[in-house]
């Protein structure tokens, strides 16, 4: 994989993991569909709320915009066959694990372990 794309904001930790793995953001304006060598990233709703906090980005994450973002990613995945990867899986893999997964084309999709627990107050 050379690129990543997501309609949602990413934490600094996630961005640094992607940079260390040698993956660049999808160049905007190059195509309407991220269809070549592109990893589609998503996160769970509770993590998006936690990551964004209360800044201007929080106002942009309305229920409608969240739904549109998830639908956009699903549509891209269905149309292009590019892999979807959750941020929690990305964090568990780390930069070296992600690079290793990319270089081994025959490797299975990263195993899906249970999601991180949601803090009770946030839930």
Steps between C-alpha positions, in 0.01 A plus 500: 500500500620845418203709612232528767170688502225566749215751521559531874759690705799296619695533823865603491596149616318341206658745254849429633438123476403539135800724426739253667350219290571706186135560407397840365161669497303450179576803277183705487374577154686212337189288461151485640565144616805392698541198278868416481706375790287681758412397854156614616500596868209525739447519872221415739261773601621511861859542386407776256326688779797451731757597234324814385400634840324835502684704236373617162544148363241379753241730350571352157424149629124519495301175490436560129867564420603186690247292307616651171864427590432135579292461182774664294762256629272201446426616144870545422575155637222336300590681176877466515567195715747699711533378860326663795702514821382623836720743690505259797647228274749750362610591854540133594710433188724804543723632222711185464200267502321715243806508273538126536134445412537720190816322380350153538220508241406139577450574869152487636326814613622597849319296761207668659529501875233637730470879488645706778249547782290815492543716811175473702437875511539531123282195438 
